[in-house]
Amino acid sequence: MAIRRIVKMTFKAECCADFEAYFSEIKNQVGNQPGCHGVKLLRDIKDSGVYFTYSIWDDETALNAYRYTPLFAVVWPKVKVWFASKPEAWSTEISLESTQEK
């Protein structure tokens, strides 16, 4: 079973444009990590400072391995200074056959 990962991030209003630009820069790098089947960014329609990342991973091992990559070591410190509050994350198991995500 694969892992669907959703992370809710709330940013300071003055940081939203910076985050969107940065996400555009790193999206393919994150999506091409071993075991990742793509990553998307969604913005909350009711709160413009709230974003969700949606990604699918082969398994929890692949997701955890990403957290120890040089890419994550650069991305996380840069992004977390823009947060207005602590991120929330959810993971669910899914069958890769049941989704067309890539």
ROTI-587831 format. One record per atom (N, C-alpha, C): residue in three letters; residue number from 1; z, x, y; atom name. Coordinates in steps of 0.001 Angstrom, whole numbers, padded with zeros to 6 digits, always signed. Atoms other than C-alpha are relative to their C-alpha. Example, Ala and Ser with C-alpha at 12.3 -4.5 7.8 and 13.67 -1.06 7.14 Angstrom:
2
+---------+-----+---------+---------+---------+-------+
! residuo ! num !      pz !      px !      py ! atomo !
+---------+-----+---------+---------+---------+-------+
!     ALA !   1 ! +000000 ! +000890 ! -001190 !     N !
!     ALA !   1 ! +007800 ! +012300 ! -004500 !    CA !
!     ALA !   1 ! +000000 ! +000900 ! +001200 !     C !
!     SER !   2 ! -000060 ! -000820 ! -001190 !     N !
!     SER !   2 ! +007140 ! +013670 ! -001060 !    CA !
!     SER !   2 ! +000730 ! -000770 ! +001090 !     C !
+---------+-----+---------+---------+---------+-------+
//
This chain:
102
+---------+-----+---------+---------+---------+-------+
! residuo ! num !      pz !      px !      py ! atomo !
+---------+-----+---------+---------+---------+-------+
!     MET !   1 ! +000000 ! +000838 ! -001199 !     N !
!     MET !   1 ! +000000 ! +000000 ! +000000 !    CA !
!     MET !   1 ! +000000 ! +000872 ! +001249 !     C !
!     ALA !   2 ! +000079 ! -000695 ! -001283 !     N !
!     ALA !   2 ! -000853 ! +001163 ! +003499 !    CA !
!     ALA !   2 ! +001099 ! -000518 ! +000936 !     C !
!     ILE !   3 ! -001002 ! +000365 ! -000999 !     N !
!     ILE !   3 ! +001413 ! +000968 ! +006536 !    CA !
!     ILE !   3 ! -000702 ! -000418 ! +001284 !     C !
!     ARG !   4 ! +000450 ! +000449 ! -001320 !     N !
!     ARG !   4 ! +000597 ! -001064 ! +009645 !    CA !
!     ARG !   4 ! +001160 ! +000290 ! +000949 !     C !
!     ARG !   5 ! -001049 ! -000414 ! -000927 !     N !
!     ARG !   5 ! +002523 ! +000364 ! +012584 !    CA !
!     ARG !   5 ! -000298 ! -000556 ! +001383 !     C !
!     ILE !   6 ! +000116 ! +000535 ! -001349 !     N !
!     ILE !   6 ! +003077 ! -001428 ! +015884 !    CA !
!     ILE !   6 ! +001156 ! +000566 ! +000818 !     C !
!     VAL !   7 ! -001019 ! -000562 ! -000884 !     N !
!     VAL !   7 ! +004913 ! +000281 ! +018718 !    CA !
!     VAL !   7 ! -000134 ! -000669 ! +001361 !     C !
!     LYS !   8 ! -000050 ! +000626 ! -001323 !     N !
!     LYS !   8 ! +005927 ! -001599 ! +021864 !    CA !
!     LYS !   8 ! +000581 ! +001008 ! +000980 !     C !
!     MET !   9 ! -000447 ! -000945 ! -001014 !     N !
!     MET !   9 ! +006207 ! +000596 ! +024932 !    CA !
!     MET !   9 ! -000054 ! -000675 ! +001359 !     C !
!     THR !  10 ! -000065 ! +000546 ! -001345 !     N !
!     THR !  10 ! +007294 ! -000506 ! +028386 !    CA !
!     THR !  10 ! +000014 ! +001173 ! +000972 !     C !
!     PHE !  11 ! +000161 ! -001108 ! -000925 !     N !
!     PHE !  11 ! +006182 ! +001779 ! +031202 !    CA !
!     PHE !  11 ! +000420 ! -000376 ! +001412 !     C !
!     LYS !  12 ! -000245 ! +000178 ! -001430 !     N !
!     LYS !  12 ! +007250 ! +002228 ! +034795 !    CA !
!     LYS !  12 ! -001339 ! -000421 ! +000618 !     C !
!     ALA !  13 ! +001225 ! +000554 ! -000591 !     N !
!     ALA !  13 ! +004719 ! +000328 ! +036954 !    CA !
!     ALA !  13 ! -000928 ! +001088 ! +000529 !     C !
!     GLU !  14 ! +000820 ! -001051 ! -000589 !     N !
!     GLU !  14 ! +003530 ! +003476 ! +038681 !    CA !
!     GLU !  14 ! -000599 ! +000959 ! -001039 !     C !
!     CYS !  15 ! +000471 ! -000890 ! +001059 !     N !
!     CYS !  15 ! +002823 ! +005150 ! +035314 !    CA !
!     CYS !  15 ! -001051 ! -000629 ! -000913 !     C !
!     CYS !  16 ! +000916 ! +000698 ! +000915 !     N !
!     CYS !  16 ! +000592 ! +002549 ! +033633 !    CA !
!     CYS !  16 ! -001403 ! +000599 ! +000005 !     C !
!     ALA !  17 ! +001350 ! -000563 ! -000074 !     N !
!     ALA !  17 ! -002714 ! +003974 ! +034874 !    CA !
!     ALA !  17 ! -000048 ! +001385 ! -000646 !     C !
!     ASP !  18 ! -000061 ! -001326 ! +000616 !     N !
!     ASP !  18 ! -001663 ! +007480 ! +033823 !    CA !
!     ASP !  18 ! +000042 ! -000118 ! -001522 !     C !
!     PHE !  19 ! -000077 ! +000180 ! +001445 !     N !
!     PHE !  19 ! -000746 ! +006244 ! +030360 !    CA !
!     PHE !  19 ! -001346 ! -000440 ! -000569 !     C !
!     GLU !  20 ! +001289 ! +000479 ! +000504 !     N !
!     GLU !  20 ! -004029 ! +004359 ! +029913 !    CA !
!     GLU !  20 ! -001030 ! +001127 ! -000038 !     C !
!     ALA !  21 ! +000937 ! -001125 ! -000030 !     N !
!     ALA !  21 ! -006033 ! +007419 ! +030941 !    CA !
!     ALA !  21 ! +000327 ! +001005 ! -001095 !     C !
!     TYR !  22 ! -000402 ! -000960 ! +001022 !     N !
!     TYR !  22 ! -004033 ! +009674 ! +028650 !    CA !
!     TYR !  22 ! -000303 ! -000531 ! -001399 !     C !
!     PHE !  23 ! +000302 ! +000582 ! +001313 !     N !
!     PHE !  23 ! -004372 ! +007284 ! +025715 !    CA !
!     PHE !  23 ! -001488 ! +000125 ! -000310 !     C !
!     SER !  24 ! +001443 ! -000146 ! +000208 !     N !
!     SER !  24 ! -008144 ! +007321 ! +026192 !    CA !
!     SER !  24 ! -000357 ! +001421 ! -000433 !     C !
!     GLU !  25 ! +000244 ! -001399 ! +000350 !     N !
!     GLU !  25 ! -008040 ! +011123 ! +025952 !    CA !
!     GLU !  25 ! +000405 ! +000318 ! -001438 !     C !
!     ILE !  26 ! -000568 ! -000408 ! +001297 !     N !
!     ILE !  26 ! -005949 ! +011289 ! +022768 !    CA !
!     ILE !  26 ! -000279 ! -000967 ! -001139 !     C !
!     LYS !  27 ! +000193 ! +001033 ! +001020 !     N !
!     LYS !  27 ! -006961 ! +008133 ! +020899 !    CA !
!     LYS !  27 ! -000708 ! +000529 ! -001247 !     C !
!     ASN !  28 ! +000746 ! -000495 ! +001157 !     N !
!     ASN !  28 ! -009534 ! +009818 ! +018669 !    CA !
!     ASN !  28 ! +000745 ! +001104 ! -000736 !     C !
!     GLN !  29 ! -000782 ! -001056 ! +000647 !     N !
!     GLN !  29 ! -007285 ! +012810 ! +018014 !    CA !
!     GLN !  29 ! +001080 ! -000594 ! -000903 !     C !
!     VAL !  30 ! -001028 ! +000662 ! +000816 !     N !
!     VAL !  30 ! -004494 ! +010530 ! +016786 !    CA !
!     VAL !  30 ! -000663 ! -000729 ! -001165 !     C !
!     GLY !  31 ! +000691 ! +000769 ! +001033 !     N !
!     GLY !  31 ! -006907 ! +008298 ! +014871 !    CA !
!     GLY !  31 ! -000622 ! +000849 ! -001091 !     C !
!     ASN !  32 ! +000572 ! -000907 ! +000992 !     N !
!     ASN !  32 ! -008345 ! +011329 ! +013076 !    CA !
!     ASN !  32 ! +001036 ! +000831 ! -000740 !     C !
!     GLN !  33 ! -001046 ! -000709 ! +000741 !     N !
!     GLN !  33 ! -004997 ! +012561 ! +011782 !    CA !
!     GLN !  33 ! -000110 ! -000364 ! -001484 !     C !
!     PRO !  34 ! +000059 ! +000303 ! +001436 !     N !
!     PRO !  34 ! -004825 ! +012826 ! +007976 !    CA !
!     PRO !  34 ! +000807 ! -001256 ! -000326 !     C !
!     GLY !  35 ! -000672 ! +001230 ! +000413 !     N !
!     GLY !  35 ! -003966 ! +009416 ! +006542 !    CA !
!     GLY !  35 ! -000041 ! -001122 ! +001010 !     C !
!     CYS !  36 ! +000084 ! +001047 ! -001016 !     N !
!     CYS !  36 ! -004653 ! +007484 ! +009759 !    CA !
!     CYS !  36 ! -001353 ! -000689 ! -000096 !     C !
!     HIS !  37 ! +001224 ! +000804 ! +000061 !     N !
!     HIS !  37 ! -007214 ! +004674 ! +009698 !    CA !
!     HIS !  37 ! -000315 ! -000607 ! +001355 !     C !
!     GLY !  38 ! +000308 ! +000445 ! -001349 !     N !
!     GLY !  38 ! -007446 ! +004303 ! +013469 !    CA !
!     GLY !  38 ! +001218 ! -000469 ! +000768 !     C !
!     VAL !  39 ! -001067 ! +000432 ! -000895 !     N !
!     VAL !  39 ! -005296 ! +003432 ! +016448 !    CA !
!     VAL !  39 ! -000631 ! -000754 ! +001169 !     C !
!     LYS !  40 ! +000468 ! +000828 ! -001114 !     N !
!     LYS !  40 ! -005738 ! +000777 ! +019124 !    CA !
!     LYS !  40 ! +001125 ! -000161 ! +001006 !     C !
!     LEU !  41 ! -000963 ! +000276 ! -001062 !     N !
!     LEU !  41 ! -004036 ! +000081 ! +022430 !    CA !
!     LEU !  41 ! -000207 ! -001432 ! +000467 !     C !
!     LEU !  42 ! +000023 ! +001378 ! -000478 !     N !
!     LEU !  42 ! -003186 ! -003476 ! +023467 !    CA !
!     LEU !  42 ! +000973 ! -000115 ! +001166 !     C !
!     ARG !  43 ! -000872 ! +000210 ! -001159 !     N !
!     ARG !  43 ! -001707 ! -004588 ! +026802 !    CA !
!     ARG !  43 ! +000482 ! -001438 ! +000002 !     C !
!     ASP !  44 ! -000590 ! +001333 ! -000037 !     N !
!     ASP !  44 ! +000642 ! -007547 ! +027094 !    CA !
!     ASP !  44 ! -000591 ! -000782 ! +001176 !     C !
!     ILE !  45 ! +000623 ! +000792 ! -001070 !     N !
!     ILE !  45 ! -001049 ! -010326 ! +029090 !    CA !
!     ILE !  45 ! +001027 ! -000605 ! +000956 !     C !
!     LYS !  46 ! -001031 ! +000573 ! -000863 !     N !
!     LYS !  46 ! +002267 ! -011560 ! +030498 !    CA !
!     LYS !  46 ! +000803 ! +001059 ! +000747 !     C !
!     ASP !  47 ! -000754 ! -001079 ! -000638 !     N !
!     ASP !  47 ! +003779 ! -008190 ! +031416 !    CA !
!     ASP !  47 ! -000875 ! +001242 ! +000014 !     C !
!     SER !  48 ! +000986 ! -001078 ! -000096 !     N !
!     SER !  48 ! +001362 ! -005561 ! +032679 !    CA !
!     SER !  48 ! +000577 ! +001385 ! -000283 !     C !
!     GLY !  49 ! -000609 ! -001287 ! +000314 !     N !
!     GLY !  49 ! +003856 ! -002751 ! +032017 !    CA !
!     GLY !  49 ! +000260 ! +000198 ! -001477 !     C !
!     VAL !  50 ! -000271 ! -000070 ! +001439 !     N !
!     VAL !  50 ! +004075 ! -003504 ! +028290 !    CA !
!     VAL !  50 ! -001301 ! +000221 ! -000765 !     C !
!     TYR !  51 ! +001146 ! -000348 ! +000844 !     N !
!     TYR !  51 ! +001654 ! -001936 ! +025820 !    CA !
!     TYR !  51 ! +000458 ! +000051 ! -001451 !     C !
!     PHE !  52 ! -000244 ! -000122 ! +001428 !     N !
!     PHE !  52 ! +001407 ! -001960 ! +022054 !    CA !
!     PHE !  52 ! -001036 ! +000951 ! -000578 !     C !
!     THR !  53 ! +000955 ! -000764 ! +000788 !     N !
!     THR !  53 ! -000153 ! +000696 ! +019874 !    CA !
!     THR !  53 ! +000013 ! -000605 ! -001391 !     C !
!     TYR !  54 ! +000184 ! +000585 ! +001321 !     N !
!     TYR !  54 ! -001498 ! -000585 ! +016592 !    CA !
!     TYR !  54 ! -000748 ! +001033 ! -000827 !     C !
!     SER !  55 ! +000657 ! -000990 ! +000852 !     N !
!     SER !  55 ! -002315 ! +001867 ! +013818 !    CA !
!     SER !  55 ! +000237 ! -000339 ! -001465 !     C !
!     ILE !  56 ! -000129 ! +000177 ! +001445 !     N !
!     ILE !  56 ! -002836 ! +001876 ! +010080 !    CA !
!     ILE !  56 ! +000000 ! +001385 ! -000636 !     C !
!     TRP !  57 ! -000190 ! -001285 ! +000673 !     N !
!     TRP !  57 ! -001703 ! +004761 ! +007881 !    CA !
!     TRP !  57 ! -000034 ! -000205 ! -001504 !     C !
!     ASP !  58 ! +000025 ! +000077 ! +001468 !     N !
!     ASP !  58 ! -002176 ! +005524 ! +004189 !    CA !
!     ASP !  58 ! +001352 ! -000410 ! -000562 !     C !
!     ASP !  59 ! -001356 ! +000261 ! +000481 !     N !
!     ASP !  59 ! +001582 ! +005440 ! +003700 !    CA !
!     ASP !  59 ! +000997 ! +000586 ! +000998 !     C !
!     GLU !  60 ! -001061 ! -000495 ! -000876 !     N !
!     GLU !  60 ! +004912 ! +006328 ! +005306 !    CA !
!     GLU !  60 ! -000018 ! +001528 ! +000076 !     C !
!     THR !  61 ! +000071 ! -001463 ! +000012 !     N !
!     THR !  61 ! +004422 ! +009971 ! +004291 !    CA !
!     THR !  61 ! -001017 ! +000495 ! +001027 !     C !
!     ALA !  62 ! +001024 ! -000388 ! -000977 !     N !
!     ALA !  62 ! +001217 ! +010220 ! +006367 !    CA !
!     ALA !  62 ! +000482 ! -000237 ! +001427 !     C !
!     LEU !  63 ! -000530 ! +000302 ! -001329 !     N !
!     LEU !  63 ! +002881 ! +008550 ! +009350 !    CA !
!     LEU !  63 ! +001050 ! +001025 ! +000396 !     C !
!     ASN !  64 ! -001044 ! -000981 ! -000300 !     N !
!     ASN !  64 ! +005884 ! +010859 ! +009141 !    CA !
!     ASN !  64 ! -000581 ! +001393 ! +000201 !     C !
!     ALA !  65 ! +000629 ! -001318 ! -000156 !     N !
!     ALA !  65 ! +003632 ! +013932 ! +008751 !    CA !
!     ALA !  65 ! -000578 ! +000149 ! +001404 !     C !
!     TYR !  66 ! +000545 ! -000054 ! -001365 !     N !
!     TYR !  66 ! +001930 ! +013061 ! +012064 !    CA !
!     TYR !  66 ! +001086 ! +000380 ! +000998 !     C !
!     ARG !  67 ! -001102 ! -000280 ! -000934 !     N !
!     ARG !  67 ! +005320 ! +013248 ! +013788 !    CA !
!     ARG !  67 ! +000363 ! +001484 ! +000065 !     C !
!     TYR !  68 ! -000293 ! -001435 ! +000026 !     N !
!     TYR !  68 ! +005484 ! +016953 ! +012882 !    CA !
!     TYR !  68 ! -001228 ! +000847 ! +000318 !     C !
!     THR !  69 ! +001212 ! -000741 ! -000341 !     N !
!     THR !  69 ! +002009 ! +017919 ! +014100 !    CA !
!     THR !  69 ! +000104 ! +000588 ! +001409 !     C !
!     PRO !  70 ! +000051 ! -000522 ! -001371 !     N !
!     PRO !  70 ! +001263 ! +020065 ! +017158 !    CA !
!     PRO !  70 ! -000450 ! -001066 ! +001007 !     C !
!     LEU !  71 ! +000443 ! +001065 ! -000897 !     N !
!     LEU !  71 ! -000520 ! +017026 ! +018641 !    CA !
!     LEU !  71 ! +001171 ! -000878 ! +000429 !     C !
!     PHE !  72 ! -001153 ! +000841 ! -000333 !     N !
!     PHE !  72 ! +002599 ! +014845 ! +018463 !    CA !
!     PHE !  72 ! +000983 ! +000759 ! +000882 !     C !
!     ALA !  73 ! -000915 ! -000815 ! -000798 !     N !
!     ALA !  73 ! +004650 ! +017718 ! +019908 !    CA !
!     ALA !  73 ! -000413 ! +000061 ! +001469 !     C !
!     VAL !  74 ! +000491 ! +000043 ! -001373 !     N !
!     VAL !  74 ! +002468 ! +017502 ! +023025 !    CA !
!     VAL !  74 ! +000028 ! -001432 ! +000542 !     C !
!     VAL !  75 ! +000127 ! +001394 ! -000438 !     N !
!     VAL !  75 ! +001911 ! +013727 ! +023184 !    CA !
!     VAL !  75 ! +001356 ! -000616 ! +000335 !     C !
!     TRP !  76 ! -001274 ! +000693 ! -000183 !     N !
!     TRP !  76 ! +005487 ! +012520 ! +022807 !    CA !
!     TRP !  76 ! +000726 ! +000407 ! +001276 !     C !
!     PRO !  77 ! -000699 ! -000354 ! -001252 !     N !
!     PRO !  77 ! +007116 ! +014569 ! +025615 !    CA !
!     PRO !  77 ! -000728 ! -000480 ! +001254 !     C !
!     LYS !  78 ! +000766 ! +000436 ! -001172 !     N !
!     LYS !  78 ! +004285 ! +013678 ! +028005 !    CA !
!     LYS !  78 ! +000161 ! -001498 ! +000234 !     C !
!     VAL !  79 ! -000046 ! +001460 ! -000122 !     N !
!     VAL !  79 ! +004407 ! +009935 ! +027295 !    CA !
!     VAL !  79 ! +001407 ! -000514 ! +000294 !     C !
!     LYS !  80 ! -001344 ! +000586 ! -000124 !     N !
!     LYS !  80 ! +008163 ! +009408 ! +027104 !    CA !
!     LYS !  80 ! +000572 ! +000055 ! +001414 !     C !
!     VAL !  81 ! -000495 ! -000030 ! -001379 !     N !
!     VAL !  81 ! +008738 ! +010385 ! +030749 !    CA !
!     VAL !  81 ! -000489 ! -001201 ! +000795 !     C !
!     TRP !  82 ! +000541 ! +001177 ! -000682 !     N !
!     TRP !  82 ! +006679 ! +007338 ! +031737 !    CA !
!     TRP !  82 ! +000685 ! -001307 ! -000415 !     C !
!     PHE !  83 ! -000642 ! +001213 ! +000511 !     N !
!     PHE !  83 ! +008846 ! +004855 ! +029778 !    CA !
!     PHE !  83 ! +000996 ! -000588 ! +000996 !     C !
!     ALA !  84 ! -001015 ! +000713 ! -000767 !     N !
!     ALA !  84 ! +010873 ! +002228 ! +031613 !    CA !
!     ALA !  84 ! +001168 ! -000384 ! -000895 !     C !
!     SER !  85 ! -001054 ! +000309 ! +000976 !     N !
!     SER !  85 ! +012837 ! +001477 ! +028431 !    CA !
!     SER !  85 ! -000389 ! +000619 ! -001340 !     C !
!     LYS !  86 ! +000224 ! -000597 ! +001315 !     N !
!     LYS !  86 ! +013162 ! +002705 ! +024873 !    CA !
!     LYS !  86 ! -001055 ! -000791 ! -000775 !     C !
!     PRO !  87 ! +001014 ! +000690 ! +000798 !     N !
!     PRO !  87 ! +010130 ! +001915 ! +022667 !    CA !
!     PRO !  87 ! +000617 ! -000697 ! -001217 !     C !
!     GLU !  88 ! -000379 ! +000689 ! +001236 !     N !
!     GLU !  88 ! +010436 ! -000479 ! +019738 !    CA !
!     GLU !  88 ! -001158 ! +000156 ! -000974 !     C !
!     ALA !  89 ! +001058 ! -000196 ! +000993 !     N !
!     ALA !  89 ! +008525 ! -000015 ! +016481 !    CA !
!     ALA !  89 ! +000236 ! -000878 ! -001213 !     C !
!     TRP !  90 ! -000029 ! +000795 ! +001218 !     N !
!     TRP !  90 ! +007669 ! -002148 ! +013479 !    CA !
!     TRP !  90 ! -001028 ! +000562 ! -000964 !     C !
!     SER !  91 ! +000937 ! -000425 ! +001046 !     N !
!     SER !  91 ! +006044 ! -001136 ! +010212 !    CA !
!     SER !  91 ! -000012 ! -001060 ! -001088 !     C !
!     THR !  92 ! +000136 ! +000935 ! +001114 !     N !
!     THR !  92 ! +004702 ! -003444 ! +007519 !    CA !
!     THR !  92 ! -000970 ! +000587 ! -001004 !     C !
!     GLU !  93 ! +000928 ! -000441 ! +001032 !     N !
!     GLU !  93 ! +002979 ! -002779 ! +004236 !    CA !
!     GLU !  93 ! -001172 ! -000969 ! -000065 !     C !
!     ILE !  94 ! +001202 ! +000819 ! +000141 !     N !
!     ILE !  94 ! -000589 ! -004011 ! +003844 !    CA !
!     ILE !  94 ! -000894 ! +000636 ! -001054 !     C !
!     SER !  95 ! +001021 ! -000508 ! +000905 !     N !
!     SER !  95 ! -003438 ! -003615 ! +001406 !    CA !
!     SER !  95 ! -001185 ! +000416 ! +000855 !     C !
!     LEU !  96 ! +001158 ! -000443 ! -000769 !     N !
!     LEU !  96 ! -006284 ! -001535 ! +002831 !    CA !
!     LEU !  96 ! -001226 ! -000845 ! -000303 !     C !
!     GLU !  97 ! +001118 ! +000864 ! +000353 !     N !
!     GLU !  97 ! -008695 ! -003824 ! +000995 !    CA !
!     GLU !  97 ! -000009 ! -001287 ! +000816 !     C !
!     SER !  98 ! -000086 ! +001267 ! -000721 !     N !
!     SER !  98 ! -007456 ! -006770 ! +003063 !    CA !
!     SER !  98 ! -000272 ! +000138 ! +001485 !     C !
!     THR !  99 ! +000246 ! -000199 ! -001427 !     N !
!     THR !  99 ! -008315 ! -005227 ! +006431 !    CA !
!     THR !  99 ! -001293 ! +000781 ! +000194 !     C !
!     GLN ! 100 ! +001211 ! -000713 ! -000343 !     N !
!     GLN ! 100 ! -011445 ! -003957 ! +008085 !    CA !
!     GLN ! 100 ! +000281 ! +001032 ! +001098 !     C !
!     GLU ! 101 ! -000378 ! -000932 ! -001064 !     N !
!     GLU ! 101 ! -009517 ! -001678 ! +010505 !    CA !
!     GLU ! 101 ! -000512 ! +001399 ! -000310 !     C !
!     LYS ! 102 ! +000371 ! -001412 ! +000073 !     N !
!     LYS ! 102 ! -010929 ! +001776 ! +011123 !    CA !
!     LYS ! 102 ! -000008 ! +000572 ! +001383 !     C !
+---------+-----+---------+---------+---------+-------+
//
